[in-house]
Amino acid sequence: MRIGIVGCGGIAHAHAKGYQTNGLSISACFDVNAETAASFAEEFGAEVCTSEAGLLDKVDAISICTPPAFHVGTACAALTKNIHVLCEKPIAATHEQALQIQEAANLSKGQCMLAFRHRFLPAIQYLKQAIADEKIGKIIWFKNTFCAPAFYMKDRWFSNKAIAGGGTLMDTTIHSVDIFRFLFGEIAEQHLVHSQHLDGIDVEDTSILTIQSKSGVLGTCLASWVAGHGDASIEIMGQSGSLTFSYGDSIIHKTKENEEIISIEKSDGFAAEISHFIQSIEDGTPVSVDYKDGLAALEVVLPKNEVLL
C-alpha cells in the first residue's frame, strides 16, 4: 500500500512512525514549506512532491496532517479519487467545510477515518470495558481535563481562528468530546463557557464544556493553554465506585471497601489507530471512527450557527 503524508509538521512524524510500526513505509509527502517537506522526506525515505495533486497521483492512502482550515480541500480531492483518508482532528475548521467532506466521503469508495487516537489508548479501552462490565455501577458523571502552561500557543497557528477554527475547544476539547461519545454514546445537550487571557489572539485559551449523553451521563471537559501546571486526566464516577486515569500513569479503581491500582500499557495511540485504518482498508470493512464522528464532535464544540470568518 502506497502511503502519502500531506503536511509534514510535528504530528506527521507521529503518523509516519505509526505506519512504520505497522510495516509500511511512506511513499510520498507534500508540504507548502519545501524545507519542511525535504527534512521529513530525508528522515522517512519518502519522495517529495511539489504539489498536492502530484502526491495524490502516487498513493493509495494518505494522512492529512495540515491545520484544520486546509483539511477540506485535501480530503475532498483525495476522496474524489477514491483514495483512503486518515484525517487529523478536528475534521475541519467550520461546519460548512465538514459537510463538504461528508458529501465527498459519501460518494467515495475510499475510507475516511478521523484521527481520534485516544480511542485506541489501552487506558480508554479499559475504561470502556469496565463501564460495560458495570465495575462502578451506573455512571453518574465524567470529567476530563487537558490543561498546561502552554503560553507559546500565542505564537502558533493554533491561536489563529482563520486557520484553526477555534482555540482550546478545537485543539483538545474535541478529543474530550470524542472520548465521551466513545464511552457513553451520543450527546443530547451541551453548554459552553470560555475566556481569553493571552493578548493578541482571536480564540479562547481556556474553556469549560458541560455535556449530557442521551443515556443521562453528565460530563465536564476542561481545557486551558494558560494553566499553572499540566493536567491530563479522566475521572468517571459511578454509583458504586470511581475510575481515575492520569495520562501516563495507572488507572485507580476506588470503591467504598478498597482501592485497586491497575497497570496500563503505555501507548500514544498512533500505531494502534493506524493499524485499524490499514486493516479496515485491507479487509474492506468500515473504520470504527469516521467522518460522521468527526462531524458529531465538531457540532458539539462549534455550534452550527456560529460563523468563523
N, C-alpha and C positions, 0 to 999 in steps of 0.2 A: 504494500500500500504506500503510495507516494503522499508524503505529509508536507504541507506548507504552513508557514507561520507568517501572519500579517501583523506587523507591529513588533519590533524587536527590543522593547524595553525590558524592565526587570521581570515582569510576570511571564514574558515569553520564555525566559530561561527556565522557569519552573515547568512550563509546559514541555519544552524541549527535553528536559531531563525525565519528565514523566513518560514521554514517548520512548526514550532510550531504555528506561527501566522495563518497558513492555516489548523490547526487542525491535523497535522501529527507529530509523534514522530520519533526520529532517532533510527532505529533498530540496526545498527551495524556501527563500524568505524574501520579504519586502518590507521596507520602512521608508518613510518620506525623508528621513535623515540617512544619507548614504553611508556616513561613517558608522552610525549605529548598526546598520544592516551588515556592513563589512565585518565589523567586530563580532557580531553574532554568528555570521557565516563561518568565520575562521574557527570559532570555538566549537561549532557543532557540525562542521563539514558540509554546510548547505550551499546551494547555488544562490547567488544574489540576483534577484530580478529587478529590472529597472522600472517596472510598473506592476500594479496590482493585477491588471488584465493579463500580463505576461505570466505571472505566477499561477493564475487560475488555469492557464493552458497546460500546466505541468504537473498538476496534483490531483489526487482523488479525495482528499480531506484536508481541512485547514483548521487551525486555531486562530481565532480573532483576538488579538491582544492589544488592540488600539484603545484609546479613550472612548467613552460611550457615544459621543456625537458621531463618531466615524463607523460605528458598528453597522448601521443600516445599509450604507452603500455596499460594503464588502459582503455582508450576509446575503443581501438580495442578489448581487451579482453571482455569488457562488451557488446559491440555491437554484437560480435560473439555469445554471449549467449542471445541475444535479450533483454538485459537489457536497460532501458531508461537512457540516459546520459544528465546531465546538466554540461557542461564543462566551467570552468573559462577561461577568456581571458588571453592571445591570444590562439587560438586553438592549437598551437604547437610552438616549438622553431625554426623550419625550415620549408621551403616549402615542402620538401620531406615528413616530418612527417605529415604535414597537409593533403597531398594527400593520405597517408596511412589511416588516419581517414576517409577521404571522401570515400575511397573504402569500408571500413568496414561498414560505415553508409548506403551506397547504397545497401549492401547485407543484412542488418539487418531489423528486424521487430520493433526494438527499436527506439524511438525518439532520436535525437542527437541535443540538443539545446546549443547555446553559451550564456554564461552569460554576455551579453551586457546589464547590468541593467539600464544604462542611458536612454535607450529607454522607460523604464517603469516609469520614473520620471514624476510626474504631469506637471512640467515645460516644459519638452521636448514634452510631449503630447500636451500641449497648443500651443507651438511654431509650431508644425506640422499642427495643425488645423488652426492656424492664417495664416500660409503660404497658405494653401489650400483655405482659405476664402479671400485671397488677401488683408489682412488688411494693408499691407505696399506695395502693388503693386508688380510689377515684382522684383524678388530678384536679387541684384547686387553682394553682397558678404557676406561671413560668416567668422567670426573669433572666434576661441575657444582657450582659454589659460588654461593650467593646470601647474602651477609652484608653488614652495615652497622652503623654506630654509631647504631642506631635505638632509643635508650633511651626515647624518647617513647611507644613502644608500650605501656609500662606503664600509660598513662592512656587507651588506646584500646580499643574493643571487641574488637580482635584478640587481646587477652590475657585475655578473659573466656570461659572454657570453655563456659558455657551458650549463648553467642551464636556463638562462632567454631568450637567443636568441638575446638580444639587451638591450638597456638601456631605456631612456625615451620614445622611439618610441613604444616599446613593453609594457611598463608599463602604460602609459597614452594616448599617441597619438593614439593607437589602438582604444580607446574609441572615440576619436575625429573623426576618420575616420568613425566609425560606426554611430555616430550621424549624420554626413554629409550625408552618404548614406541613412539613415532613412528619413532625411528631403528632400533630393534633388535627390535621385536616384544614378545610377551608376557613377563611376568616369572614366573620359576619359583620364586624364593626371595628372601626379604628378611630383614635383620637390622637392628635399630634400637637406638640408644642416644641418650639426650638428657639435658639438665640445665637447671637453672633458676638464674639469677643475680639477676634482678630481684625485689625484695621486693614482696609484696602481690599477686602474680598466681598463677593456678592452672593455668598451662600451661607448656610448655617454651619457653625463649627461645633455645636452642641445640640442634641435633640433627645426627646423622650417620646416614644410611641407606645400607646396602650392599645391592645387589641383583644378581641374575644373571638374564639372559634365558634363555629356553628354548634359544636357539642357543649359549649359553655365554659371552656377553659379560658381564664384571663391571662394576658401576657403583658410584660413591660420590657421594652427594648431601649436601653440607654446607650448613647454614643457621644464621644467628645474627642476633639483633637487637642484640647487645652486643659486636660486633667492634670493634677499634680503628680500622679503616678499611674502606671499602666494597670489595667484590669481587663482580662478576657475570661469571662466565666458564665456558667449557666447554673441556675438553681431551679429545681422543679419540686413543688410542694404537693403532696397528696394527702388524703385523709388519714393514712396510717404511716406516714414517714416522708422523707425527702431524699433527693438525689442532687448532689452538688458536684460540678466539674469545673476545675480551673485549668484552662488550656495549658497543656504541657505537663500536668500532674495527674494524679489518680482521681477516680470517682469516689466520693464519700456517700455511703448509704446510711442514713440515720433512721432509726425507729425509736419508739418510746423505751424499748428494752435495751437496745445496743447500738453500736456504731461499727460499720464494716468499711474497710478501705479496699477498693477493687483496683488492681493494677491494670492499666490500659496501654496497649501498644502505641508507641509514638509514631505519628504519621502527619504529613502535611496535606494528605488527601489527593494530591495531584496524580500520582501514579495510579491509584485506585479509580479515580474519576476517568482517566484516560483509558484504563483497562476496560471499563464499562463501555465507553464510547466506541473503542475498536471492536470489542466483542459484539456489540449490537450491530455494527456495520457488517461484520463477517457473518453473523447469524441471520441478518435480515429482520431482526426484532426491534421494536421501538425502544428508544432510550427511555430511562425512567424519569428523567428530568429534562423537559423540552421547552420550546418557545412558549407554550401555554403557561408553564410555571414561571418563566421569566416575565411574561405579561402580568400574571396574577400578582407577583411580588411588586412589580413596578406600580400597579394600580393602588397598592396599599401605601407606599411611601410617596407616591406622586399622584394625587387625585386627578381624575380625567379632566376636570375643568380648569386645572392650573396650566397656565401658558408660560413656557420658558423661552422667551425670545430676546 
